[in-house]
Amino acid sequence: MRVIFKLFATLQDYLPAEAKKTNALTLELDAATTIQQIIERFALPQKLCHLVLIDGNFVPPGERAARVLQEGETLAIWPPVAGG
């Protein structure tokens, strides 16, 4: 199955070079792939995976290991953001 994977801000550094311009990557995944497996596959530090959304809907940290991705979904991850 295919999903779109997006990383924002400093997390973009974890994407392959060809994906950094658009901050997005199309992934071919096994049917039972979870959010946590994608986080681990790209070696994203857990503490930097602050805001995790699937098709714009927030996924709390406690649900990420069990939430299986579905065909056509978009997984987007933001680090904590500070500013003023």
All heavy atoms as an XYZ file, in Angstrom:
651
protein
N       0.836     -1.179      0.000
C       0.000      0.000      0.000
C       0.877      1.237      0.000
O       2.035      1.180      0.393
C      -0.917     -0.012      1.220
C      -0.210      0.359      2.487
S      -1.332      0.565      3.841
C      -0.173      0.366      5.146
N       0.306      2.340     -0.420
C       1.054      3.596     -0.485
C       0.481      4.615      0.497
O      -0.737      4.754      0.618
C       0.976      4.203     -1.878
C       1.820      3.492     -2.866
C       1.830      4.235     -4.158
N       2.712      3.519     -5.091
C       2.925      3.882     -6.307
N       2.346      4.949     -6.799
N       3.736      3.202     -7.073
N       1.387      5.314      1.171
C       1.014      6.438      2.028
C       1.983      7.583      1.742
O       3.095      7.371      1.239
C       1.041      6.096      3.534
C       0.071      4.976      3.876
C       2.431      5.747      4.002
N       1.558      8.785      2.076
C       2.432      9.960      1.963
C       2.990     10.222      3.354
O       2.240     10.235      4.341
C       1.649     11.188      1.475
C       0.916     10.855      0.208
C       2.561     12.405      1.403
C       1.457     11.343     -1.051
N       4.285     10.445      3.432
C       4.971     10.705      4.694
C       5.580     12.090      4.614
O       6.329     12.387      3.681
C       6.054      9.637      4.886
C       6.864      9.775      6.135
C       6.268      9.897      7.373
C       8.246      9.749      6.070
C       7.031     10.011      8.528
C       9.020      9.848      7.208
C       8.400      9.976      8.436
N       5.219     12.944      5.575
C       5.720     14.315      5.590
C       6.401     14.611      6.921
O       5.886     14.257      7.979
C       4.572     15.313      5.402
C       3.903     15.241      4.059
C       2.850     16.317      3.943
C       2.284     16.379      2.554
N       1.354     17.521      2.403
N       7.537     15.281      6.838
C       8.248     15.752      8.020
C       8.437     17.251      7.899
O       8.720     17.755      6.815
C       9.611     15.058      8.146
C       9.575     13.559      8.404
C      10.981     12.986      8.410
C       8.865     13.245      9.717
N       8.317     17.950      9.022
C       8.385     19.401      9.015
C       9.492     19.921      9.918
O       9.939     19.231     10.823
C       7.031     19.987      9.438
C       5.950     19.691      8.446
C       5.176     18.546      8.557
C       5.723     20.538      7.377
C       4.193     18.262      7.627
C       4.734     20.264      6.439
C       3.969     19.120      6.576
N       9.885     21.175      9.653
C      10.910     21.887     10.431
C      12.193     21.060     10.471
O      12.626     20.537      9.447
C      10.391     22.230     11.813
N      12.797     20.924     11.636
C      14.096     20.245     11.735
C      14.021     18.757     11.400
O      15.042     18.151     11.074
C      14.683     20.405     13.149
O      13.744     19.902     14.100
C      14.998     21.861     13.445
N      12.837     18.168     11.435
C      12.708     16.750     11.097
C      12.932     16.478      9.608
O      13.211     15.346      9.218
C      11.338     16.214     11.527
C      11.133     16.078     13.035
C       9.712     15.619     13.334
C      12.138     15.123     13.655
N      12.853     17.519      8.777
C      13.094     17.330      7.350
C      14.479     16.754      7.074
O      14.683     16.105      6.054
C      12.948     18.649      6.599
C      11.517     19.081      6.425
C      11.438     20.394      5.686
O      12.138     21.350      6.010
N      10.592     20.449      4.682
N      15.404     16.973      7.985
C      16.759     16.448      7.816
C      16.791     14.922      7.769
O      17.759     14.337      7.303
C      17.669     16.931      8.947
C      17.915     18.431      8.882
O      17.712     19.033      7.798
O      18.289     19.010      9.919
N      15.730     14.268      8.232
C      15.668     12.810      8.241
C      15.127     12.237      6.935
O      15.112     11.020      6.756
C      14.820     12.318      9.423
C      15.484     12.571     10.748
C      15.326     13.776     11.421
C      16.301     11.604     11.334
C      15.943     14.017     12.637
C      16.924     11.833     12.550
C      16.748     13.045     13.192
O      17.374     13.279     14.393
N      14.680     13.092      6.043
C      14.191     12.635      4.740
C      15.351     12.456      3.773
O      16.369     13.138      3.881
C      13.225     13.673      4.156
C      11.858     13.786      4.805
C      11.120     14.990      4.240
C      11.051     12.518      4.601
N      15.188     11.579      2.781
C      16.197     11.476      1.728
C      16.295     12.799      0.974
O      15.331     13.567      0.917
C      15.660     10.374      0.816
C      14.575      9.699      1.564
C      14.095     10.631      2.612
N      17.419     13.060      0.368
C      17.675     14.337     -0.302
C      16.593     14.716     -1.310
O      16.165     15.865     -1.361
C      19.039     14.301     -0.986
N      16.120     13.745     -2.077
C      15.127     14.054     -3.109
C      13.778     14.480     -2.538
O      12.969     15.083     -3.232
C      14.934     12.870     -4.065
C      14.280     11.650     -3.455
C      15.237     10.675     -2.776
O      16.434     11.005     -2.618
O      14.776      9.587     -2.389
N      13.515     14.184     -1.285
C      12.231     14.527     -0.663
C      12.278     15.838      0.117
O      11.236     16.361      0.506
C      11.786     13.399      0.262
N      13.459     16.384      0.344
C      13.588     17.580      1.180
C      12.976     18.823      0.545
O      12.534     19.715      1.249
C      15.048     17.821      1.546
C      15.558     16.796      2.530
C      16.988     17.056      2.924
C      17.457     15.962      3.880
N      18.839     16.155      4.275
N      12.905     18.890     -0.764
C      12.335     20.060     -1.423
C      10.837     20.189     -1.170
O      10.317     21.284     -1.049
C      12.592     20.003     -2.925
C      14.038     20.176     -3.288
C      14.251     20.083     -4.773
C      15.741     20.152     -5.081
N      16.025     19.964     -6.486
N      10.157     19.062     -1.091
C       8.702     19.072     -0.890
C       8.307     18.629      0.513
O       7.123     18.629      0.838
C       8.013     18.139     -1.903
O       8.492     16.805     -1.690
C       8.282     18.576     -3.324
N       9.251     18.238      1.320
C       9.083     17.677      2.665
C       8.150     16.469      2.684
O       7.584     16.122      3.707
C       8.667     18.744      3.691
C       7.209     19.137      3.649
O       6.689     19.473      2.590
N       6.547     19.108      4.785
N       8.009     15.799      1.546
C       7.102     14.652      1.456
C       7.744     13.513      0.677
O       8.568     13.727     -0.212
C       5.804     15.061      0.787
N       7.298     12.316      1.026
C       7.820     11.105      0.410
C       6.667     10.115      0.306
O       5.895      9.955      1.239
C       8.925     10.545      1.317
C       9.749      9.367      0.899
C      10.559      9.686     -0.352
C      10.695      8.975      2.024
N       6.534      9.469     -0.842
C       5.547      8.398     -0.978
C       6.219      7.103     -0.565
O       7.293      6.771     -1.058
C       5.040      8.296     -2.428
O       4.426      9.535     -2.784
C       4.024      7.172     -2.572
N       5.583      6.391      0.362
C       6.140      5.138      0.869
C       5.288      3.958      0.430
O       4.060      4.033      0.456
C       6.181      5.155      2.403
C       7.009      6.225      3.090
C       6.852      6.105      4.598
C       8.469      6.102      2.698
N       5.942      2.879      0.048
C       5.287      1.597     -0.194
C       5.454      0.789      1.095
O       6.580      0.529      1.523
C       5.967      0.849     -1.342
C       5.562      1.297     -2.699
C       4.155      0.867     -3.091
O       3.617     -0.104     -2.523
O       3.585      1.530     -3.965
N       4.339      0.410      1.713
C       4.386     -0.250      3.014
C       3.625     -1.560      3.009
O       2.699     -1.753      2.218
C       3.763      0.660      4.075
C       4.360      2.053      4.235
C       3.523      2.866      5.216
C       5.802      1.969      4.697
N       3.993     -2.436      3.933
C       3.204     -3.636      4.188
C       1.883     -3.221      4.825
O       1.803     -2.182      5.490
C       3.946     -4.583      5.124
C       5.195     -5.171      4.481
O       5.225     -5.294      3.235
O       6.137     -5.505      5.215
N       0.875     -4.036      4.675
C      -0.472     -3.698      5.132
C      -0.580     -3.437      6.634
O      -1.437     -2.684      7.059
C      -1.445     -4.792      4.726
N       0.256     -4.010      7.451
C       0.124     -3.869      8.902
C       1.111     -2.873      9.501
O       1.370     -2.897     10.706
C       0.289     -5.227      9.568
N       1.649     -1.961      8.715
C       2.654     -1.017      9.203
C       2.019      0.027     10.117
O       0.986      0.608      9.790
C       3.354     -0.316      8.023
O       3.932     -1.315      7.178
C       4.447      0.617      8.508
N       2.666      0.258     11.261
C       2.170      1.240     12.226
C       2.951      2.551     12.133
O       4.034      2.608     11.542
C       2.299      0.715     13.669
O       3.695      0.572     13.974
C       1.587     -0.615     13.858
N       2.408      3.572     12.756
C       3.102      4.860     12.835
C       4.459      4.676     13.502
O       5.473      5.194     13.031
C       2.257      5.883     13.623
C       0.983      6.213     12.859
C       3.069      7.143     13.903
C      -0.009      7.028     13.656
N       4.486      3.933     14.605
C       5.733      3.742     15.334
C       6.799      3.085     14.469
O       7.983      3.436     14.548
C       5.487      2.916     16.604
C       6.707      2.760     17.486
C       7.237      4.097     17.978
O       6.470      4.985     18.332
N       8.544      4.254     18.003
N       6.411      2.168     13.622
C       7.376      1.515     12.737
C       7.984      2.506     11.746
O       9.171      2.408     11.427
C       6.712      0.350     12.001
C       6.432     -0.824     12.918
C       5.596     -1.892     12.243
O       4.660     -1.587     11.510
N       5.943     -3.143     12.502
N       7.201      3.463     11.287
C       7.734      4.489     10.381
C       8.702      5.399     11.144
O       9.768      5.745     10.643
C       6.597      5.319      9.745
C       5.705      4.418      8.903
C       7.156      6.475      8.919
C       6.409      3.699      7.778
N       8.331      5.780     12.361
C       9.218      6.604     13.192
C      10.556      5.900     13.382
O      11.621      6.506     13.238
C       8.545      6.923     14.538
C       7.375      7.907     14.309
C       9.550      7.477     15.545
C       6.489      8.125     15.522
N      10.518      4.615     13.653
C      11.752      3.849     13.852
C      12.515      3.661     12.537
O      13.746      3.756     12.520
C      11.419      2.495     14.475
C      10.937      2.632     15.901
C      10.362      1.344     16.471
O      10.346      0.302     15.778
O       9.901      1.395     17.628
N      11.812      3.422     11.458
C      12.463      3.222     10.151
C      13.296      4.434      9.747
O      14.381      4.290      9.168
C      11.386      2.951      9.101
C      11.896      2.862      7.686
C      10.764      2.503      6.761
N      11.096      2.723      5.371
C      10.272      2.480      4.373
N       9.068      2.016      4.597
N      10.634      2.707      3.140
N      12.820      5.629     10.071
C      13.548      6.841      9.714
C      14.416      7.355     10.868
O      14.988      8.434     10.775
C      12.571      7.921      9.237
C      12.070      7.657      7.845
C      10.976      6.835      7.641
C      12.732      8.175      6.744
C      10.517      6.555      6.354
C      12.296      7.901      5.459
C      11.185      7.087      5.267
N      14.527      6.566     11.942
C      15.365      6.898     13.102
C      15.033      8.273     13.674
O      15.930      9.035     14.046
C      16.843      6.781     12.750
N      13.742      8.583     13.742
C      13.310      9.855     14.316
C      13.364      9.781     15.834
O      12.840      8.831     16.420
C      11.877     10.181     13.885
C      11.615     10.254     12.386
C      10.135     10.477     12.126
C      12.442     11.342     11.746
N      13.986     10.738     16.491
C      14.002     10.736     17.954
C      12.573     10.895     18.499
O      11.836     11.791     18.071
C      14.855     11.954     18.313
C      15.650     12.243     17.071
C      14.786     11.823     15.934
N      12.190     10.028     19.400
C      10.834     10.055     19.962
C      10.471     11.430     20.512
O       9.359     11.910     20.317
C      10.687      8.997     21.060
C      10.774      7.579     20.575
C       9.608      7.173     19.696
O       8.487      7.611     19.868
N       9.887      6.309     18.739
N      11.422     12.062     21.193
C      11.132     13.353     21.825
C      10.862     14.446     20.800
O      10.284     15.479     21.122
C      12.248     13.756     22.766
C      13.565     14.031     22.073
C      14.659     14.378     23.045
C      15.941     14.627     22.277
N      17.038     14.933     23.142
N      11.278     14.233     19.541
C      11.031     15.216     18.492
C       9.737     14.952     17.723
O       9.320     15.767     16.919
C      12.204     15.274     17.520
C      13.513     15.809     18.087
C      14.571     15.887     16.995
C      13.322     17.168     18.745
N       9.102     13.823     17.957
C       7.834     13.496     17.294
C       6.688     14.011     18.157
O       5.952     13.260     18.784
C       7.724     11.998     17.064
S       8.990     11.372     15.957
N       6.559     15.319     18.169
C       5.623     15.983     19.073
C       4.188     15.965     18.544
O       3.267     15.543     19.233
C       6.094     17.423     19.293
C       5.234     18.200     20.210
N       5.173     17.939     21.564
C       4.384     19.226     19.983
C       4.330     18.776     22.123
N       3.826     19.557     21.185
N       4.010     16.412     17.323
C       2.682     16.487     16.732
C       2.626     15.495     15.580
O       3.315     15.652     14.571
C       2.408     17.907     16.223
C       1.045     18.167     15.607
C      -0.068     17.919     16.619
C       0.969     19.589     15.087
N       1.829     14.442     15.753
C       1.694     13.401     14.740
C       0.249     13.415     14.252
O      -0.677     13.273     15.051
C       2.081     12.015     15.307
C       1.832     10.923     14.291
C       3.548     12.014     15.746
N       0.098     13.589     12.946
C      -1.234     13.667     12.357
C      -1.382     12.655     11.228
O      -0.441     12.430     10.467
C      -1.484     15.056     11.764
C      -1.330     16.257     12.677
C      -1.485     17.539     11.881
C      -2.348     16.216     13.796
N      -2.565     12.073     11.139
C      -2.926     11.270      9.979
C      -4.113     11.961      9.340
O      -5.162     12.129      9.976
C      -3.277      9.822     10.354
C      -2.030      9.108     10.848
C      -3.866      9.094      9.145
C      -2.215      7.653     11.157
N      -3.926     12.390      8.111
C      -4.955     13.137      7.384
C      -5.517     14.282      8.230
O      -6.716     14.541      8.250
C      -6.076     12.207      6.920
C      -5.616     11.224      5.855
O      -4.594     11.497      5.183
O      -6.269     10.179      5.699
N      -4.627     14.952      8.974
C      -5.012     16.106      9.773
C      -5.564     15.795     11.145
O      -5.904     16.706     11.897
N      -5.646     14.525     11.508
C      -6.166     14.129     12.822
C      -5.034     13.714     13.748
O      -4.230     12.848     13.404
C      -7.165     12.975     12.675
C      -8.363     13.375     11.850
O      -9.063     14.321     12.180
N      -8.590     12.670     10.752
N      -5.009     14.322     14.945
C      -3.952     14.064     15.918
C      -3.978     12.623     16.405
O      -5.034     12.067     16.700
C      -4.118     15.014     17.110
C      -3.117     14.787     18.207
C      -1.775     15.046     18.011
C      -3.528     14.308     19.441
C      -0.851     14.839     19.026
C      -2.614     14.104     20.461
C      -1.268     14.371     20.245
N      -2.786     12.018     16.499
C      -2.630     10.676     17.056
C      -1.786     10.812     18.317
O      -0.597     11.146     18.242
C      -1.948      9.716     16.057
C      -1.818      8.331     16.666
C      -2.719      9.666     14.747
N      -2.377     10.572     19.512
C      -1.629     10.700     20.764
C      -0.484      9.691     20.842
O      -0.543      8.621     20.233
C      -2.678     10.398     21.844
C      -3.998     10.487     21.168
C      -3.763     10.201     19.726
N       0.561     10.032     21.617
C       1.721      9.139     21.737
C       1.366      7.698     22.109
O       1.962      6.761     21.573
C       2.573      9.796     22.826
C       2.229     11.245     22.722
C       0.772     11.281     22.348
N       0.404      7.511     22.975
C       0.037      6.160     23.418
C      -0.626      5.305     22.356
O      -0.740      4.092     22.514
N      -1.058      5.909     21.256
C      -1.739      5.161     20.190
C      -0.857      4.893     18.975
O      -1.249      4.165     18.072
C      -2.987      5.939     19.742
C      -4.023      6.071     20.817
C      -5.232      6.893     20.372
O      -5.403      7.111     19.154
O      -5.984      7.322     21.257
N       0.335      5.456     18.943
C       1.173      5.384     17.747
C       1.710      3.993     17.455
O       1.928      3.630     16.305
C       2.308      6.391     17.846
C       1.765      7.803     17.877
C       2.809      8.836     18.150
N       2.172     10.131     18.376
C       2.789     11.194     18.829
N       4.087     11.142     19.095
N       2.121     12.309     19.013
N       1.933      3.189     18.490
C       2.456      1.837     18.275
C       1.387      0.901     17.718
O       1.708     -0.079     17.045
C       3.017      1.275     19.575
N       0.126      1.203     17.966
C      -0.957      0.329     17.520
C      -1.668      0.841     16.275
O      -2.335      0.063     15.588
C      -1.977      0.150     18.645
N      -1.526      2.117     15.952
C      -2.271      2.702     14.828
C      -1.667      2.253     13.503
O      -0.555      2.619     13.135
C      -2.269      4.227     14.940
C      -2.886      4.985     13.781
C      -4.331      4.572     13.487
N      -5.011      5.526     12.632
C      -4.976      5.508     11.288
N      -4.280      4.606     10.633
N      -5.653      6.421     10.609
N      -2.415      1.422     12.792
C      -1.980      0.898     11.500
C      -2.356      1.896     10.410
O      -3.471      2.412     10.384
C      -2.635     -0.481     11.227
C      -2.311     -0.980      9.837
C      -2.191     -1.482     12.285
N      -1.417      2.153      9.531
C      -1.660      3.062      8.408
C      -2.499      2.367      7.339
O      -2.406      1.156      7.157
C      -0.332      3.535      7.823
C       0.481      4.398      8.790
C       1.944      4.411      8.399
C      -0.082      5.801      8.825
N      -3.286      3.178      6.634
C      -4.166      2.658      5.587
C      -3.784      3.261      4.231
O      -3.226      4.363      4.166
C      -5.624      3.020      5.899
C      -6.117      2.525      7.242
C      -6.142      1.022      7.352
O      -6.528      0.329      6.417
N      -5.714      0.491      8.489
N      -4.117      2.568      3.174
C      -3.850      3.021      1.809
C      -4.327      4.457      1.609
O      -5.453      4.807      1.972
C      -4.574      2.098      0.813
C      -4.533      2.566     -0.623
C      -3.170      2.394     -1.281
O      -2.443      1.442     -0.948
O      -2.834      3.230     -2.138
N      -3.431      5.288      1.066
C      -3.792      6.651      0.705
C      -3.729      7.679      1.815
O      -3.937      8.863      1.560
N      -3.428      7.264      3.037
C      -3.355      8.225      4.142
C      -2.083      9.060      4.044
O      -1.109      8.673      3.399
C      -3.392      7.511      5.494
C      -4.741      6.932      5.816
C      -4.809      6.291      7.185
O      -3.829      5.637      7.611
O      -5.854      6.426      7.827
N      -2.117     10.202      4.726
C      -0.939     11.056      4.840
C      -0.541     11.123      6.303
O      -1.347     11.514      7.161
C      -1.223     12.479      4.322
O      -1.536     12.390      2.927
C      -0.011     13.381      4.511
N       0.696     10.732      6.596
C       1.266     10.801      7.936
C       2.190     12.005      7.973
O       3.124     12.098      7.172
C       2.052      9.522      8.236
C       2.907      9.517      9.497
C       2.055      9.712     10.751
C       3.718      8.240      9.586
N       1.901     12.942      8.872
C       2.710     14.149      9.013
C       3.200     14.273     10.441
O       2.427     14.043     11.386
C       1.887     15.370      8.628
N       4.475     14.636     10.598
C       5.073     14.737     11.936
C       5.803     16.071     12.063
O       6.592     16.434     11.195
C       6.052     13.562     12.205
C       5.313     12.224     12.040
C       6.660     13.693     13.606
C       6.199     11.010     12.207
N       5.536     16.763     13.177
C       6.191     18.036     13.509
C       6.952     17.875     14.824
O       6.471     17.225     15.757
C       5.170     19.133     13.735
C       4.629     19.789     12.526
C       5.058     20.944     11.962
C       3.523     19.374     11.737
N       4.287     21.267     10.867
C       3.332     20.314     10.716
C       2.675     18.276     11.789
C       2.335     20.192      9.758
C       1.676     18.150     10.838
C       1.529     19.102      9.840
N       8.093     18.544     14.949
C       8.791     18.591     16.229
C       8.131     19.643     17.119
O       7.291     20.423     16.642
C      10.206     19.009     15.831
C      10.002     19.870     14.636
C       8.842     19.249     13.893
N       8.521     19.707     18.403
C       8.028     20.800     19.241
C       8.472     22.139     18.629
O       9.575     22.234     18.081
C       8.716     20.574     20.580
C       9.198     19.170     20.554
C       9.397     18.814     19.108
N       7.624     23.120     18.690
C       7.923     24.413     18.106
C       7.924     25.471     19.204
O       7.023     25.494     20.043
C       6.893     24.783     17.021
C       7.189     26.151     16.440
C       6.893     23.731     15.916
N       8.922     26.317     19.195
C       9.007     27.413     20.175
C       9.094     28.721     19.408
O       9.549     28.762     18.263
C      10.224     27.241     21.065
N       8.676     29.734     20.015
C       8.764     31.033     19.363
C       7.859     32.029     20.054
O       7.174     31.718     21.017
N       7.816     33.187     19.508
C       6.979     34.168     20.169
C       6.646     35.332     19.293
O       6.810     35.428     18.151
